[in-house]
Amino acid sequence: MKVERADLLVIGTGQGGVPLAADFAADGKRVVVFEREELGGSCVNWGCTPSKAFLGAAHAAGRARLSASLGVDCTVEVHFDKVMERVREVRDRWNTGVEDKLSDAGVEVVRGEAAFRKDGTVEANGQAYGAPVTVIDTGSRPTVPPIDGLADGPYLTDHDIWDLDTLPQRLAVIGGGYVGLELGQAFARLGSKVTLFEQAERILASESPDVADVLREALERDGVEILENTALESARHDGDTWRLESGSRTHEADAVLVAAGRTPNTEALNVAGTGIELDDAGFVKVDPHFKATRGVYAIGEAARQPAFTHVAWEDYRRLKTILGEGVRRRDDRILGYAVFTDPQVGRAGLSQQQAEARGYPVGVAEMAVADMARAVEWGHSLGFYRLVFNTESGRLLGAELVGQEAAEIVHVLLDLIEQGGTAEQLASWQHIHPTYAENLPTLARQVEPSSRA
């Protein structure tokens, strides 16, 4: 088979691979990109873009209903078909933008399944391609748990839930992580009766227990039934209704949303004998500089990087620097992320438990949202802010914020931690009153001066 030669091959079109391909092509390189599904990967097609457009409608409805405490009574009428029409319009606009970006840059796009050959070249649609650099950016997909009968029915995931036009009156959500909580609350606010199943002892098991406590209260306030420490034994669909069994209880639902983790899209890569290794879960093994084997790199979720779009995009910048013989590592930035429930969770750096596990001398400063002027004035009561700091140096180690617009406010702390900032510095700042962000310097002033040196 004749091998087509290129300067760069990219398998998958996630948020790291697309800009890397476009940059190389803009420099006059021949770049070939392979995509078996929709251009743009998870974020554009199934994750951030459609889900946040969906949450925009859901949280507008939810906040309107909760405004009675302010003396404003609202009657909310949800037109679910219009909500979903808008979600798909936003998604399709971003998807088209990815296609235009690649086309304008001169990237050759091959629509088909790509797999490695033993000589390290890549084959798709019966054609082989070779390049000195190949990048795996295949992302991940929803994990379907081995619940008896589940795979036989028309369950939903974040891949196809955006095709709905009719609101499920009863929705069962399997999984109490970020996706399950965001979408479970959103469907409840749009009118579904939602039951959420989590087999771990608590929802958001990767976060501090009191973060989970706040979100549990918020979702239950919206009518979500949360069943923690609950393993589903079977899920049967009779053509109309789902029946889910857990212990002695039977739960009925009109639709089931599976949000129980992610599985890497690597099984079709055919890496055996190529020098590329997968771990037990199927993620590509890479060194600190994303290298899987000679000439082959993996970025984003496929390489077990944190499953966030901004991390994938930073992986593109990291790898571009590495390929240009610069110095970057896969973990060379402070991790920040958010949960877009209402209230939101904003995280930067280490939690208190993570910092203690690493052996730091840990101090914390905390403030309840209910004690903040802005919260009192606007009728918000759920949540808290927590700073985690080194008691010896005063250096900030992390932040856990739960409250309104926490995903925006946490960037102040993310940037400060990235720069090695201290509680002393934050305490000296002046923020605008009355805002939520004004409480950040106030928090830092709780730290004893000896810890702010």
Phi, psi and chi 1 to 4 in degrees:
 res  aa     phi    psi   chi1   chi2   chi3   chi4
   1 MET       -  130.2 -180.0 -176.0  -62.7      -
   2 LYS   -69.4  138.6  179.8 -178.3  177.5 -179.0
   3 VAL  -103.7  122.8  177.0      -      -      -
   4 GLU   -76.8  130.2  -70.4  -78.4  -21.5      -
   5 ARG   -97.5  139.6  -53.2  -53.4  -56.1 -177.0
   6 ALA  -140.3  174.0      -      -      -      -
   7 ASP   -92.0  -26.7  -62.3  -63.4      -      -
   8 LEU  -150.5  134.0  172.8   68.7      -      -
   9 LEU  -114.9  135.0  -55.4  179.6      -      -
  10 VAL  -126.9  122.4  179.4      -      -      -
  11 ILE  -100.2  107.6  -54.0  174.7      -      -
  12 GLY   104.8  150.4      -      -      -      -
  13 THR  -124.2   50.7   57.2      -      -      -
  14 GLY   -77.9 -169.8      -      -      -      -
  15 GLN   -74.6   -6.8  -63.4  -57.1  -62.0      -
  16 GLY   -99.0  -43.8      -      -      -      -
  17 GLY   -68.7  -36.9      -      -      -      -
  18 VAL   -63.7  -53.6  168.3      -      -      -
  19 PRO   -65.7  -31.8   21.8  -32.3      -      -
  20 LEU   -64.0  -45.0 -175.0   69.1      -      -
  21 ALA   -62.0  -44.4      -      -      -      -
  22 ALA   -64.3  -40.0      -      -      -      -
  23 ASP   -65.1  -44.5  -76.6    0.5      -      -
  24 PHE   -62.5  -43.3  -93.9   66.4      -      -
  25 ALA   -65.0  -37.9      -      -      -      -
  26 ALA   -64.4  -23.1      -      -      -      -
  27 ASP   -88.1   10.5  -72.3  -20.7      -      -
  28 GLY    87.9   10.0      -      -      -      -
  29 LYS   -85.9  151.5  -52.9  -68.3 -173.3 -178.3
  30 ARG   -85.7  120.7 -174.6 -173.8  178.9 -167.6
  31 VAL  -123.2  132.5  179.5      -      -      -
  32 VAL  -120.5  127.8 -179.9      -      -      -
  33 VAL  -115.7  138.7  165.2      -      -      -
  34 PHE  -114.0  134.0  -54.2   89.6      -      -
  35 GLU  -144.6  125.0  178.9   55.7   68.5      -
  36 ARG   -95.3  -15.4   67.9 -179.4 -176.4 -178.9
  37 GLU  -121.0 -131.5  -66.1 -173.6  -81.1      -
  38 GLU   -91.5  140.8  -61.9  -65.5  -30.4      -
  39 LEU   -62.3  138.2  -65.4  173.6      -      -
  40 GLY   110.0  -12.7      -      -      -      -
  41 GLY    68.5 -161.5      -      -      -      -
  42 SER   -62.9  -46.1  -65.7      -      -      -
  43 CYS   -57.0  -52.7  178.1      -      -      -
  44 VAL   -70.0  -41.0  169.9      -      -      -
  45 ASN   -95.9  -33.7  -64.2  -69.9      -      -
  46 TRP  -132.5  -19.8  -50.6  -66.9      -      -
  47 GLY  -103.8 -108.3      -      -      -      -
  48 CYS   -52.1  -52.1  -44.6      -      -      -
  49 THR   -64.3  -58.1  -61.1      -      -      -
  50 PRO   -68.6  -36.7   22.7  -32.4      -      -
  51 SER   -67.3  -40.2   70.9      -      -      -
  52 LYS   -74.9  -29.4  -59.0  -44.9  174.1  -81.0
  53 ALA   -65.0  -38.5      -      -      -      -
  54 PHE   -65.7  -44.7 -174.6   67.7      -      -
  55 LEU   -64.7  -30.4  -64.9 -175.7      -      -
  56 GLY   -57.3  -44.5      -      -      -      -
  57 ALA   -70.7  -44.6      -      -      -      -
  58 ALA   -63.5  -43.3      -      -      -      -
  59 HIS   -73.8  -27.9  -68.7  -31.0      -      -
  60 ALA   -63.2  -42.8      -      -      -      -
  61 ALA   -66.4  -44.5      -      -      -      -
  62 GLY   -64.3  -43.0      -      -      -      -
  63 ARG   -69.2  -32.7  -70.8  166.5 -176.9  167.1
  64 ALA   -63.9  -43.1      -      -      -      -
  65 ARG   -65.6  -32.6  -68.2 -166.6 -173.7   96.2
  66 LEU   -83.4    0.9  -67.5  172.2      -      -
  67 SER   -80.5   -1.5   64.3      -      -      -
  68 ALA   -59.8  -32.7      -      -      -      -
  69 SER   -65.8  -16.1   64.7      -      -      -
  70 LEU   -94.9    2.2  -57.0  177.1      -      -
  71 GLY    88.5   15.1      -      -      -      -
  72 VAL  -120.1  110.4  179.6      -      -      -
  73 ASP   -95.5  128.3  -71.9  -43.5      -      -
  74 CYS  -122.1  137.9  -63.3      -      -      -
  75 THR  -102.0  119.0  -60.9      -      -      -
  76 VAL  -104.4  126.5  177.2      -      -      -
  77 GLU  -118.1  115.2 -176.1  175.8   -4.2      -
  78 VAL   -95.6  126.4  174.0      -      -      -
  79 HIS  -103.1   88.6  -59.7  -78.4      -      -
  80 PHE   -60.4  -37.3 -171.1   76.1      -      -
  81 ASP   -63.0  -36.1   57.1  -22.5      -      -
  82 LYS   -73.7  -35.9  -66.3 -177.7  179.4  178.6
  83 VAL   -58.0  -47.5  169.5      -      -      -
  84 MET   -72.1  -32.3  -60.4  -52.3  -75.4      -
  85 GLU   -61.7  -43.4 -179.2 -179.6   -1.4      -
  86 ARG   -65.5  -42.2  175.6 -178.6  174.2  -88.7
  87 VAL   -56.2  -46.1  167.7      -      -      -
  88 ARG   -68.8  -34.2  -69.1 -170.6  -72.0  -93.8
  89 GLU   -64.1  -43.9  -73.6  175.9   -7.2      -
  90 VAL   -64.1  -45.5  172.7      -      -      -
  91 ARG   -59.5  -46.5  175.8 -164.1   62.8 -170.9
  92 ASP   -66.8  -32.3  -66.7  -12.9      -      -
  93 ARG   -64.2  -44.0 -173.5 -172.6  -41.5  155.6
  94 TRP   -69.5  -36.7  -76.9  100.8      -      -
  95 ASN   -61.7  -43.6  176.7  -89.6      -      -
  96 THR   -62.5  -35.7  -59.8      -      -      -
  97 GLY   -62.5  -36.8      -      -      -      -
  98 VAL   -65.4  -45.0  173.8      -      -      -
  99 GLU   -60.0  -42.9 -175.1  173.0    6.5      -
 100 ASP   -65.0  -39.9  -69.2  -16.6      -      -
 101 LYS   -61.2  -45.5 -179.7 -179.0 -179.2   70.6
 102 LEU   -67.6  -41.9  -67.7  171.5      -      -
 103 SER   -64.8  -46.1  176.8      -      -      -
 104 ASP   -62.8  -31.3  -68.1  -14.2      -      -
 105 ALA   -81.0  -12.1      -      -      -      -
 106 GLY    86.2   22.6      -      -      -      -
 107 VAL   -79.5  134.7  174.7      -      -      -
 108 GLU   -85.2  122.1  180.0 -179.4  -15.2      -
 109 VAL  -106.1  123.2  177.6      -      -      -
 110 VAL  -105.7  116.3  175.5      -      -      -
 111 ARG   -89.3  100.8  -54.6  -57.4  -68.8  -96.0
 112 GLY   170.6  170.0      -      -      -      -
 113 GLU   -72.9  129.3 -171.2   89.3   74.5      -
 114 ALA  -107.4  139.6      -      -      -      -
 115 ALA  -143.4  147.9      -      -      -      -
 116 PHE   -77.2  145.7  -76.6   93.4      -      -
 117 ARG  -101.1  163.5  -56.8 -161.2  -52.0  167.0
 118 LYS   -59.8  -25.8  -66.2  -63.1 -175.0  -67.1
 119 ASP   -85.6    5.8   61.0    2.1      -      -
 120 GLY    90.8   -7.1      -      -      -      -
 121 THR   -77.3  170.2   59.8      -      -      -
 122 VAL  -120.3  134.2  174.2      -      -      -
 123 GLU  -115.8  138.4 -177.8  177.4  -15.0      -
 124 ALA  -151.1  135.6      -      -      -      -
 125 ASN    54.2   34.3  -59.3  -24.6      -      -
 126 GLY    80.9    6.5      -      -      -      -
 127 GLN  -119.2  137.9  175.3   62.4   56.6      -
 128 ALA   -99.3  143.8      -      -      -      -
 129 TYR  -132.4  142.6  -59.6   83.0      -      -
 130 GLY  -133.6  150.2      -      -      -      -
 131 ALA  -159.2  156.2      -      -      -      -
 132 PRO   -67.1  -21.5   19.8  -31.1      -      -
 133 VAL  -132.4  128.4  176.2      -      -      -
 134 THR  -125.5  133.6  -61.2      -      -      -
 135 VAL  -119.2  126.7  177.6      -      -      -
 136 ILE   -92.7  119.5  -60.3  169.5      -      -
 137 ASP  -138.0   54.4 -176.6   34.2      -      -
 138 THR   -89.7   -6.5   49.4      -      -      -
 139 GLY    65.7 -151.0      -      -      -      -
 140 SER  -146.8  175.3   66.5      -      -      -
 141 ARG  -138.2  165.9   64.2 -174.2 -176.6  -82.7
 142 PRO   -63.6  138.1  -21.5   32.7      -      -
 143 THR   -82.1  131.5  -61.3      -      -      -
 144 VAL  -101.0  111.1 -179.7      -      -      -
 145 PRO   -66.6  151.9   22.9  -31.6      -      -
 146 PRO   -78.9   63.0   30.8  -35.9      -      -
 147 ILE   -91.1  128.8  -61.7  169.2      -      -
 148 ASP   -55.0  122.2 -176.0   35.2      -      -
 149 GLY    90.2  -15.8      -      -      -      -
 150 LEU   -61.3  -45.9  177.5   63.0      -      -
 151 ALA   -66.6  -15.6      -      -      -      -
 152 ASP   -86.2   -9.4  -61.6  -33.1      -      -
 153 GLY  -111.3  172.0      -      -      -      -
 154 PRO   -84.4   62.1   32.7  -35.7      -      -
 155 TYR   -69.0  160.4   62.8   84.9      -      -
 156 LEU  -109.8  151.5  -61.0  166.3      -      -
 157 THR  -132.7 -178.0   69.8      -      -      -
 158 ASP   -70.4   -1.9   62.0   -0.7      -      -
 159 HIS   -80.8  -36.7  -89.7   51.9      -      -
 160 ASP  -120.8   -3.7   51.9   14.5      -      -
 161 ILE   -65.5  -21.7 -160.2  166.5      -      -
 162 TRP   -76.0   -6.2  -45.4  118.4      -      -
 163 ASP   -88.6   -4.7  -63.4  -33.3      -      -
 164 LEU   -65.9  144.2  -69.2  178.3      -      -
 165 ASP  -120.9  -14.0  -75.4  -45.4      -      -
 166 THR  -117.8  130.3  -58.9      -      -      -
 167 LEU   -69.3  124.8  179.2   73.2      -      -
 168 PRO   -65.4  128.4  -16.0   28.8      -      -
 169 GLN   -69.0  -35.0  -67.0  -55.4  -57.8      -
 170 ARG  -128.6  120.2  -60.6  168.9  -61.2  175.8
 171 LEU  -120.2  127.1  176.5   67.0      -      -
 172 ALA  -100.6  128.9      -      -      -      -
 173 VAL  -111.8  121.9  178.5      -      -      -
 174 ILE   -99.0  105.9  -59.0  176.0      -      -
 175 GLY   124.9  128.0      -      -      -      -
 176 GLY  -112.4   34.4      -      -      -      -
 177 GLY   -90.6 -160.2      -      -      -      -
 178 TYR   -59.1  -48.2  -48.9  136.5      -      -
 179 VAL   -65.9  -45.5  174.7      -      -      -
 180 GLY   -61.3  -41.8      -      -      -      -
 181 LEU   -70.0  -45.4  -65.3 -173.7      -      -
 182 GLU   -59.8  -51.0  -71.5 -179.2    1.9      -
 183 LEU   -76.0  -33.3  -63.9 -174.4      -      -
 184 GLY   -61.8  -46.7      -      -      -      -
 185 GLN   -64.8  -40.0 -176.7 -177.1   42.1      -
 186 ALA   -62.9  -46.1      -      -      -      -
 187 PHE   -64.5  -37.0  -89.4   93.8      -      -
 188 ALA   -62.6  -41.8      -      -      -      -
 189 ARG   -69.4  -22.9  -73.0 -173.4  159.3 -167.3
 190 LEU   -90.1   -5.0  -68.0  173.1      -      -
 191 GLY   124.4   -3.2      -      -      -      -
 192 SER   -79.7  149.8  -66.6      -      -      -
 193 LYS   -87.4  111.3  171.6   55.9 -178.8  168.8
 194 VAL  -108.0  132.3  175.5      -      -      -
 195 THR  -119.6  126.2  -57.0      -      -      -
 196 LEU  -112.5  127.2 -171.6  146.6      -      -
 197 PHE  -108.3  126.6  -59.8   87.7      -      -
 198 GLU  -130.6  122.1  172.7   52.4   60.7      -
 199 GLN   -77.9  -20.9   66.7  176.9    0.6      -
 200 ALA   -73.9  173.4      -      -      -      -
 201 GLU   -66.8  -24.0  -67.8 -174.6    0.5      -
 202 ARG  -152.9  159.3   59.7  179.2  172.8   84.4
 203 ILE   -66.8  161.5   57.7  173.3      -      -
 204 LEU    46.2   54.3  -82.3 -169.5      -      -
 205 ALA   -62.3  -20.9      -      -      -      -
 206 SER   -83.4   -7.3   60.8      -      -      -
 207 GLU  -105.0  170.7  -60.3  -64.4  -29.4      -
 208 SER   -62.2  146.2  -61.0      -      -      -
 209 PRO   -56.2  -36.2  -27.8   36.4      -      -
 210 ASP   -74.5  -20.8   43.0    6.8      -      -
 211 VAL   -65.6  -46.3  173.3      -      -      -
 212 ALA   -61.5  -37.1      -      -      -      -
 213 ASP   -60.5  -43.5  -68.9  -17.8      -      -
 214 VAL   -65.3  -45.3  173.6      -      -      -
 215 LEU   -69.5  -33.2  -66.8 -165.9      -      -
 216 ARG   -61.0  -45.1 -174.2 -175.2  -54.7  107.7
 217 GLU   -63.3  -40.3 -178.3  177.0   -9.3      -
 218 ALA   -65.4  -45.2      -      -      -      -
 219 LEU   -69.1  -38.8  -93.3   68.3      -      -
 220 GLU   -65.9  -32.7  -70.5  177.0  -16.0      -
 221 ARG   -61.2  -30.7 -177.9 -179.4   63.9 -179.1
 222 ASP   -87.7    3.8  -74.9  -41.7      -      -
 223 GLY    95.7    6.7      -      -      -      -
 224 VAL   -78.3  129.6  177.7      -      -      -
 225 GLU   -89.1  120.9 -179.8 -177.7   13.1      -
 226 ILE  -109.7  120.3  -62.0  176.1      -      -
 227 LEU  -113.5   97.9  -59.1  176.8      -      -
 228 GLU   -88.6  162.0  -63.8  166.3  -54.5      -
 229 ASN    53.9   38.8 -158.5   22.4      -      -
 230 THR  -125.2  113.4  -59.7      -      -      -
 231 ALA   -99.9  124.5      -      -      -      -
 232 LEU   -76.6  132.1  -71.4  171.3      -      -
 233 GLU   -95.2  -29.5  -65.6  146.4   10.1      -
 234 SER  -155.6  156.3   67.1      -      -      -
 235 ALA  -143.6  113.1      -      -      -      -
 236 ARG  -117.8  138.9  -53.8  -71.4 -177.2 -170.3
 237 HIS  -120.1  124.1 -170.4  -99.2      -      -
 238 ASP   -97.9   15.5   62.9    8.5      -      -
 239 GLY    99.6  -11.5      -      -      -      -
 240 ASP  -141.0  -41.8 -176.3   42.9      -      -
 241 THR  -129.6  141.5  -59.4      -      -      -
 242 TRP   -89.3  139.6  -79.3   95.1      -      -
 243 ARG  -125.0  118.7  -70.8  179.6  175.0   80.9
 244 LEU  -112.9  131.8  -59.4   95.1      -      -
 245 GLU  -107.8  130.1  -55.5  -73.9  -17.5      -
 246 SER  -140.4  109.5   63.2      -      -      -
 247 GLY    62.7 -126.0      -      -      -      -
 248 SER   -93.2    2.3   60.4      -      -      -
 249 ARG  -101.9  146.1  -70.6 -170.6   61.6 -178.7
 250 THR  -117.7  129.0  -61.9      -      -      -
 251 HIS  -115.6  133.3  -46.4  -92.7      -      -
 252 GLU  -106.3  145.1  -68.0 -169.0  -10.1      -
 253 ALA  -150.2  154.7      -      -      -      -
 254 ASP   -88.1  -22.9  -58.2  -54.9      -      -
 255 ALA  -150.2  151.6      -      -      -      -
 256 VAL  -123.5  125.9  171.0      -      -      -
 257 LEU  -105.5  121.7  170.5   63.4      -      -
 258 VAL   -93.9  118.1  175.6      -      -      -
 259 ALA  -138.6   59.1      -      -      -      -
 260 ALA  -114.1   40.2      -      -      -      -
 261 GLY   106.3 -177.5      -      -      -      -
 262 ARG  -128.5  148.6  -50.8  -71.2  -63.5 -178.1
 263 THR  -121.4  130.1  -63.4      -      -      -
 264 PRO   -68.1  144.0   24.8  -34.0      -      -
 265 ASN   -87.7   73.2  -67.7  -37.6      -      -
 266 THR  -126.1   -7.1   56.7      -      -      -
 267 GLU   -65.7  -27.4   71.9  -71.9  -15.7      -
 268 ALA   -88.5   -1.4      -      -      -      -
 269 LEU   -73.6  -19.3  -69.2  174.6      -      -
 270 ASN    58.3   55.3 -170.3   34.8      -      -
 271 VAL   -84.6   -8.8  -59.8      -      -      -
 272 ALA   -55.8  129.2      -      -      -      -
 273 GLY    82.5    3.1      -      -      -      -
 274 THR   -98.2  -11.1   64.5      -      -      -
 275 GLY    95.1  -12.9      -      -      -      -
 276 ILE   -82.1  131.9  -57.8  167.6      -      -
 277 GLU  -115.9  145.5  -64.4 -176.8   59.6      -
 278 LEU  -111.2  146.9  -53.8 -179.2      -      -
 279 ASP   -81.9 -176.2   66.2   16.2      -      -
 280 ASP   -62.5  -25.2  -68.6  -18.6      -      -
 281 ALA   -92.9   -3.2      -      -      -      -
 282 GLY    97.1    3.3      -      -      -      -
 283 PHE   -79.4  148.8  -65.6   93.2      -      -
 284 VAL   -72.8  129.2 -179.3      -      -      -
 285 LYS   -78.7  126.5  -68.6 -176.5  178.4 -179.0
 286 VAL  -132.2  159.3  -63.9      -      -      -
 287 ASP   -84.3 -178.4   70.1    8.4      -      -
 288 PRO   -61.1  -10.8  -27.0   37.4      -      -
 289 HIS  -114.4   25.4  -53.1  -71.4      -      -
 290 PHE    72.7    5.7  -60.5  102.7      -      -
 291 LYS   -80.0  129.1 -178.1 -179.7  -72.3 -173.7
 292 ALA   -95.5  -40.5      -      -      -      -
 293 THR  -162.7  179.5 -169.5      -      -      -
 294 ARG   -57.0  121.0 -178.3  177.8  179.6 -177.3
 295 GLY    80.4   -2.0      -      -      -      -
 296 VAL  -122.5  130.8  179.3      -      -      -
 297 TYR  -126.8  157.2  -60.5   80.9      -      -
 298 ALA  -135.5  139.7      -      -      -      -
 299 ILE  -133.3  168.9   59.5  175.9      -      -
 300 GLY    69.4 -156.2      -      -      -      -
 301 GLU   -60.8  -32.8  -67.2  173.7   67.0      -
 302 ALA   -60.3  -25.5      -      -      -      -
 303 ALA  -100.3   18.9      -      -      -      -
 304 ARG    60.7   31.3 -155.0 -173.6  -88.9  -84.2
 305 GLN   -77.1  156.6  -74.0  -72.2   81.2      -
 306 PRO   -52.4  136.4  -28.4   37.0      -      -
 307 ALA   -81.9   65.7      -      -      -      -
 308 PHE  -133.2  142.0  -57.8  108.2      -      -
 309 THR   -58.5  -42.2  -68.0      -      -      -
 310 HIS   -66.8  -28.1   52.4  -78.8      -      -
 311 VAL   -70.1  -42.3  173.3      -      -      -
 312 ALA   -61.8  -40.6      -      -      -      -
 313 TRP   -67.1  -38.0 -165.9   83.8      -      -
 314 GLU   -68.6  -31.2 -169.8   63.1   24.2      -
 315 ASP   -60.4  -38.8  -79.1   -3.0      -      -
 316 TYR   -58.8  -46.8  135.2   68.2      -      -
 317 ARG   -65.8  -39.6  -59.6 -150.9  -45.9  153.6
 318 ARG   -61.6  -51.1  -69.2  168.7  170.1  135.5
 319 LEU   -66.6  -36.7 -175.8   55.2      -      -
 320 LYS   -59.8  -42.0 -178.1  179.5  177.3 -178.7
 321 THR   -65.4  -43.1  -62.0      -      -      -
 322 ILE   -62.0  -44.2  -69.8  166.6      -      -
 323 LEU   -66.8  -23.4  -66.3  175.0      -      -
 324 GLY   -90.1   14.1      -      -      -      -
 325 GLU    69.5   25.6  -59.9 -174.8   -8.4      -
 326 GLY   -91.1 -176.7      -      -      -      -
 327 VAL  -113.9  110.0  179.8      -      -      -
 328 ARG  -144.0  160.1  -67.7  -67.1  -55.1  -94.2
 329 ARG  -131.9  161.7  -66.5  172.2   55.3   92.5
 330 ARG   -69.6  -16.6   61.5 -179.1  -62.8 -175.5
 331 ASP  -127.0   34.5   57.9   -6.7      -      -
 332 ASP   -92.8   15.9   61.3    2.9      -      -
 333 ARG  -133.5  153.7  -64.5 -158.7   68.6  121.9
 334 ILE   -67.9  134.1  -61.8  -62.6      -      -
 335 LEU   -82.6  128.6  178.4   62.8      -      -
 336 GLY  -128.7  149.5      -      -      -      -
 337 TYR  -164.1  174.2   56.9   89.8      -      -
 338 ALA  -143.1  155.8      -      -      -      -
 339 VAL  -114.4  123.6 -175.8      -      -      -
 340 PHE   -95.6   44.9  -68.2   92.1      -      -
 341 THR   -78.7 -176.2   45.7      -      -      -
 342 ASP  -128.7  106.1 -175.2    9.5      -      -
 343 PRO   -73.6  162.9   28.5  -35.7      -      -
 344 GLN   -85.2  162.8  -63.7  174.6   -8.5      -
 345 VAL  -115.8  128.7  178.5      -      -      -
 346 GLY  -119.1  125.7      -      -      -      -
 347 ARG  -122.5  141.6  -79.2  -69.9  -48.4  -81.7
 348 ALA  -142.6  130.0      -      -      -      -
 349 GLY    66.8 -139.6      -      -      -      -
 350 LEU   -97.1  144.3  -56.1  177.9      -      -
 351 SER   -78.2  171.6   67.5      -      -      -
 352 GLN   -58.8  -44.4  179.3 -179.9   -6.4      -
 353 GLN   -65.8  -39.9  -67.1   87.7  -15.1      -
 354 GLN   -66.1  -41.7  -70.0  168.8  -25.5      -
 355 ALA   -65.4  -41.0      -      -      -      -
 356 GLU   -65.2  -38.5  -71.0  171.5  -14.9      -
 357 ALA   -64.7  -26.3      -      -      -      -
 358 ARG   -87.1   -0.6  -65.0 -167.3 -176.0 -172.2
 359 GLY    88.7   10.0      -      -      -      -
 360 TYR   -71.9  149.2  -72.6  108.0      -      -
 361 PRO   -75.9  107.6   25.9  -31.4      -      -
 362 VAL  -104.7  133.4  174.9      -      -      -
 363 GLY  -124.6  156.7      -      -      -      -
 364 VAL  -132.6  150.4  -61.9      -      -      -
 365 ALA  -127.0  131.8      -      -      -      -
 366 GLU  -133.4  153.5  -62.4 -178.5   -8.9      -
 367 MET  -150.2  133.8  176.7 -178.3  -69.0      -
 368 ALA   -78.4  139.1      -      -      -      -
 369 VAL   -57.6  -35.8  164.1      -      -      -
 370 ALA   -62.6  -17.1      -      -      -      -
 371 ASP   -94.4    2.5  -65.6  -28.5      -      -
 372 MET   -92.9  138.0  -60.2  176.8 -176.1      -
 373 ALA   -56.8  -46.8      -      -      -      -
 374 ARG   -59.5  -39.8  170.7   72.2 -178.9  -84.7
 375 ALA   -65.6  -43.1      -      -      -      -
 376 VAL   -61.9  -43.6  172.9      -      -      -
 377 GLU   -69.0  -32.0  -66.7  155.0   -1.3      -
 378 TRP  -101.9    0.2  -73.8   61.1      -      -
 379 GLY    80.2   28.6      -      -      -      -
 380 HIS  -103.5  139.6  -59.5  148.2      -      -
 381 SER  -134.0  -18.7   60.3      -      -      -
 382 LEU   -90.2  138.2  -64.3  179.7      -      -
 383 GLY   120.7  178.2      -      -      -      -
 384 PHE  -161.2  162.1   62.7   89.0      -      -
 385 TYR  -116.0  139.5  -72.4    5.3      -      -
 386 ARG  -137.1  128.0  175.6 -177.6  -65.0  134.0
 387 LEU  -102.8  138.1  -63.5 -178.4      -      -
 388 VAL  -114.2  126.9 -179.0      -      -      -
 389 PHE  -139.8  160.9   60.2   92.4      -      -
 390 ASN   -82.6  118.3 -174.6  -42.8      -      -
 391 THR   -69.7  -17.4   56.7      -      -      -
 392 GLU   -87.4  -40.2  -65.9  178.2   -5.7      -
 393 SER  -105.0  -16.3   66.0      -      -      -
 394 GLY    78.4   -2.0      -      -      -      -
 395 ARG   -67.8  136.6 -176.4  168.7  177.2  171.4
 396 LEU   -74.3  134.0  -65.4  174.2      -      -
 397 LEU  -108.1  -28.6  -58.6  173.3      -      -
 398 GLY  -174.5  173.4      -      -      -      -
 399 ALA  -148.9  139.6      -      -      -      -
 400 GLU  -126.9  111.0  -59.3  171.4   87.8      -
 401 LEU  -116.4  130.5  -51.0 -176.4      -      -
 402 VAL  -128.5  115.3 -172.8      -      -      -
 403 GLY   167.2 -176.2      -      -      -      -
 404 GLN   -63.4  131.4  -61.8  -64.4  -43.4      -
 405 GLU    55.1   29.5  -58.6  -56.0  -32.3      -
 406 ALA   -61.6  -29.4      -      -      -      -
 407 ALA   -66.2  -26.7      -      -      -      -
 408 GLU   -83.6  -46.5  -57.3  -68.6  -19.8      -
 409 ILE   -65.5  -32.7  -61.8  163.2      -      -
 410 VAL   -63.8  -18.8   76.8      -      -      -
 411 HIS   -63.3  -29.8  -74.3   91.8      -      -
 412 VAL   -57.3  -45.8  175.5      -      -      -
 413 LEU   -76.3  -36.0  -60.0  169.3      -      -
 414 LEU   -59.0  -45.9  180.0   60.8      -      -
 415 ASP   -66.8  -39.6  -66.5  -17.3      -      -
 416 LEU   -66.9  -42.8 -171.5   57.0      -      -
 417 ILE   -64.4  -40.7  -63.7  168.5      -      -
 418 GLU   -58.5  -34.2 -175.1   70.6   58.0      -
 419 GLN   -91.7    8.8  -62.4  -58.7  -43.7      -
 420 GLY    74.8   27.3      -      -      -      -
 421 GLY   -70.1  161.7      -      -      -      -
 422 THR  -118.8  164.8   64.7      -      -      -
 423 ALA   -61.5  -33.6      -      -      -      -
 424 GLU   -59.3  -45.0  178.5   76.8   25.9      -
 425 GLN   -63.4  -48.5  -70.0  173.4  -60.1      -
 426 LEU   -62.1  -38.9 -179.8   57.1      -      -
 427 ALA   -63.0  -26.0      -      -      -      -
 428 SER   -84.1   -8.1   71.0      -      -      -
 429 TRP   -80.9  156.5  -66.8   -6.2      -      -
 430 GLN  -114.5  122.0  173.0 -176.0  -81.8      -
 431 HIS  -114.0  158.6  -74.9 -177.9      -      -
 432 ILE   -73.3  138.7  -63.0  169.0      -      -
 433 HIS  -105.7  140.3  174.1   80.8      -      -
 434 PRO   -97.6  112.0   32.8  -29.5      -      -
 435 THR  -132.5  164.9   64.7      -      -      -
 436 TYR   -69.7  -35.7  -78.4  113.5      -      -
 437 ALA   -67.1  -20.0      -      -      -      -
 438 GLU   -64.6  -18.4   75.0  169.7  -45.0      -
 439 ASN   -80.3  -10.0  -63.9  -76.3      -      -
 440 LEU   -68.1  -50.5  -58.8 -178.1      -      -
 441 PRO   -61.9  -35.1  -24.4   36.0      -      -
 442 THR   -60.6  -42.5  -56.8      -      -      -
 443 LEU   -59.0  -46.8  -96.9 -179.7      -      -
 444 ALA   -63.6  -26.8      -      -      -      -
 445 ARG   -73.1  -10.2  -68.3  174.0 -164.3  133.2
 446 GLN   -73.7  -20.5  -67.9 -177.6   20.8      -
 447 VAL   -74.0  130.0  179.2      -      -      -
 448 GLU   -59.1  141.5  -67.6  -65.7  -31.2      -
 449 PRO   -52.1  -34.7  -28.3   36.3      -      -
 450 SER   -64.4  -24.2   59.8      -      -      -
 451 SER   -90.4   -3.3  -62.1      -      -      -
 452 ARG  -106.2    9.5  -62.6 -161.6 -127.4  140.5
 453 ALA   -67.1      -      -      -      -      -
